[in-house]
């Protein structure tokens, strides 16, 4: 079973240093949204990511769970 991944849709661009700090990757932009993919270790970890986005003044539009990272499927035996 793959790792649980969260997709966070944020209004506008997210600076690269914020992506690095959150341990997220920019999965692409659907203007005017940025889609972040991250895999917090647990619910408090997800809450921390959401709180950090809020503290940066970023407008969170949507949070959804996604399947495992496609790169993980390529590595599976």
CORZIGI-V159367 format. One record per helix or strand of 2 or more residues. SS is the DSSP state (@ for helix, = for strand). FROM is the first residue (numbers start at 0). LEN is the number of residues. If there is no record, write none. Layout:
{{SS:FROM:LEN} {SS:FROM:LEN}}
This chain:
{{=:4:7} {@:15:7} {=:24:6} {=:32:6} {@:42:13} {=:59:7} {@:69:6}}
